[in-house]
Amino acid sequence: MSNRPPVPEHYVTRLRGILQGFPQCREEDAWAGVRWRVQGRTVAHVFGGEDQRFRITFRAEPDEVLAFQHLGAPYFKVDWGDNVVGILLDDDTDWEELAELLTDSYCLQAPDRLAAQVDRPDD
């Protein structure tokens, strides 16, 4: 069985820059990689796969989940959780798009009073 590579620090640093701005969003070590949570609910999880590629998973609205199922790489839907999707991270990652998706994920996972404090991109 292949080992999972550690997440490169430049990915964690960029993600931290996005996620630490959300109210009560906390970074912690996960079973693999790093995750960010709000009141015990996972907002995002970045990790290296056994295929040596890096990915981030997060929550999405139902229409986004359907899109992720059909778009193909770098987008994907995970096999667990009905609203969990992800993106493969690489040199071509659109960090602006990812920031918007992570903002939506936070707002889905956070209590309404915390989500209301976040500026969301216009749809």
C-alpha positions in Angstrom: 0.0 0.0 0.0 1.3 3.5 -0.9 1.8 6.1 1.8 0.0 9.4 1.7 2.3 12.3 1.2 2.2 15.3 3.6 0.4 18.3 2.2 2.9 20.9 0.9 3.1 23.9 3.3 2.3 26.3 0.5 -1.1 24.7 0.1 -1.8 24.8 3.8 -0.7 28.4 4.0 -2.9 29.5 1.1 -5.9 27.6 2.6 -5.2 29.0 6.0 -5.3 32.5 4.5 -8.8 31.8 3.2 -10.3 29.8 6.1 -8.9 31.6 9.2 -10.9 34.7 8.3 -14.2 32.9 9.0 -15.7 33.3 12.6 -14.7 30.4 14.9 -13.2 28.4 12.0 -10.4 26.3 13.5 -7.5 24.5 11.9 -6.5 21.0 13.2 -4.6 18.0 12.2 -6.8 15.3 10.5 -6.4 11.5 10.1 -4.5 12.6 6.9 -3.6 16.2 6.2 -5.3 19.2 7.7 -8.9 20.2 8.2 -10.8 23.3 9.2 -13.9 23.0 11.4 -16.6 25.3 12.8 -18.2 24.0 16.0 -17.3 20.4 15.3 -18.4 20.5 11.6 -15.8 20.1 8.9 -15.6 23.0 6.5 -12.6 21.7 4.4 -10.1 18.9 4.5 -6.8 18.9 2.5 -4.8 15.8 2.2 -2.5 13.7 0.0 -3.8 10.6 -1.6 -2.2 7.2 -2.1 -1.9 8.3 -5.7 0.5 11.1 -4.5 -1.9 13.8 -5.6 -3.4 16.4 -3.4 -7.0 17.2 -2.9 -9.3 19.3 -0.8 -12.9 18.3 0.1 -15.6 20.6 1.3 -19.4 21.0 1.4 -21.6 22.3 -1.5 -25.1 23.1 -2.4 -27.1 20.4 -4.2 -26.7 22.1 -7.7 -23.0 22.4 -7.1 -22.8 18.7 -6.2 -24.5 17.7 -9.4 -22.0 19.9 -11.4 -19.0 18.4 -9.6 -20.3 14.9 -10.5 -20.3 15.7 -14.2 -17.4 18.1 -14.7 -14.6 15.7 -14.3 -11.0 16.5 -13.2 -10.1 18.5 -11.3 -13.6 18.3 -9.7 -15.1 15.3 -8.0 -17.8 14.1 -5.7 -16.8 11.8 -2.9 -18.6 8.5 -2.1 -19.6 9.5 1.4 -21.8 12.4 2.4 -24.5 13.7 0.0 -23.0 17.2 -0.1 -19.2 16.5 0.0 -17.2 17.4 -3.2 -13.6 18.2 -3.9 -10.9 19.5 -6.2 -7.5 18.1 -7.0 -4.9 20.7 -6.2 -2.1 21.5 -8.6 -0.3 24.3 -10.4 -3.5 25.1 -12.3 -5.8 25.5 -9.3 -8.1 28.5 -9.6 -7.6 29.9 -6.0 -10.2 32.6 -6.5 -12.8 30.0 -7.4 -11.7 27.8 -4.5 -12.0 30.7 -2.1 -15.6 31.2 -3.2 -16.4 27.4 -2.8 -14.8 27.4 0.7 -16.9 30.4 1.7 -20.0 28.6 0.6 -18.9 25.5 2.5 -18.3 27.5 5.6 -21.7 29.0 5.4 -23.3 25.6 4.9 -21.6 24.2 8.0 -21.6 27.2 10.4 -24.6 28.1 12.6 -26.7 30.8 10.9 -25.5 33.5 13.3 -21.9 32.9 12.3 -22.6 32.4 8.6 -24.4 35.8 8.6 -21.1 37.5 9.5 -19.5 36.3 6.2 -19.6 38.2 2.9 -20.5 35.7 0.2 -19.7 36.2 -3.4 -22.6 37.1 -5.7 -24.1 34.2 -7.5 
